[in-house]
């Protein structure tokens, strides 16, 4: 099937919250999407008014357009993975997130199993795509504990660029933090892209250095709140959520019921706007 008018299928469906662009591209390659009752392929375009089915189920895009965009902060602990299913049976962040009806949480990037801290998730796949795309140069800030002696010359190299297996990488800033003990030294670092394990690989390009702890503390204009404990979540404040979307060229969203009423636990008990998020036990 070749649809000339409209936008690329993965962009339309991601914006509707069906998944990330990458996920939808995989579904297209697997033949799981039909537009106007015809098999769709990567590169095809569609209109939001077109009949579309995903994995055999018809998707009502007009109803999804009426839903407010949702965005949450999650404090990921060490030991959890950013995946819906894991063949090894490891803990996944999705067990701790608020339940959705007809939508799904799409993570903005990944944190590996040994990294903790701020993770943003949204129901808008297009927002997730733009927040991750390097062209928007959103700053990611990390606190990192290094085992080994770090010289000023090493810091200069980390700022100028180091050749990794997938190309040159560098930090936007590196700042020593007072309070390290012995061979352990804390640093605050920032960068504007999110390659796999990039922070660790940059530091560990020096043979005698090891990253013993890594915490993401900021993504774009969003900081990890100190009162959001590990394994807890919170809706991003409405104005901040819209400012974040506007920073990557998307329109503001209307305020949803969840943001107005606060969060709500799985057993139906409503929490206040100031709550620290639901934690499943």
HELIX and SHEET records of a PDB file:
HELIX    1   1 UNK A    9  UNK A   15  1                                   7    
HELIX    2   2 UNK A   21  UNK A   29  1                                   9    
HELIX    3   3 UNK A   61  UNK A   65  1                                   5    
HELIX    4   4 UNK A   93  UNK A   96  5                                   4    
HELIX    5   5 UNK A  125  UNK A  132  1                                   8    
HELIX    6   6 UNK A  134  UNK A  136  5                                   3    
HELIX    7   7 UNK A  152  UNK A  160  1                                   9    
HELIX    8   8 UNK A  198  UNK A  203  1                                   6    
HELIX    9   9 UNK A  238  UNK A  247  1                                  10    
HELIX   10  10 UNK A  257  UNK A  261  1                                   5    
SHEET    1   A 2 UNK A   7  UNK A   8  0                                        
SHEET    2   A 2 UNK A  45  UNK A  46 -1                                        
SHEET    1   B 4 UNK A  38  UNK A  39  0                                        
SHEET    2   B 4 UNK A  33  UNK A  35 -1                                        
SHEET    3   B 4 UNK A  52  UNK A  54 -1                                        
SHEET    4   B 4 UNK A  57  UNK A  59 -1                                        
SHEET    1   C 4 UNK A 106  UNK A 107  0                                        
SHEET    2   C 4 UNK A 116  UNK A 122 -1                                        
SHEET    3   C 4 UNK A  71  UNK A  76 -1                                        
SHEET    4   C 4 UNK A 233  UNK A 235 -1                                        
SHEET    1   D 6 UNK A 106  UNK A 107  0                                        
SHEET    2   D 6 UNK A 116  UNK A 122 -1                                        
SHEET    3   D 6 UNK A 210  UNK A 219  1                                        
SHEET    4   D 6 UNK A 140  UNK A 147 -1                                        
SHEET    5   D 6 UNK A 184  UNK A 191 -1                                        
SHEET    6   D 6 UNK A 173  UNK A 177 -1                                        
SHEET    1   E 4 UNK A 106  UNK A 107  0                                        
SHEET    2   E 4 UNK A 116  UNK A 122 -1                                        
SHEET    3   E 4 UNK A 210  UNK A 219  1                                        
SHEET    4   E 4 UNK A 222  UNK A 223 -1                                        
SHEET    1   F 2 UNK A 162  UNK A 164  0                                        
SHEET    2   F 2 UNK A 167  UNK A 169 -1                                        
END                                                                             
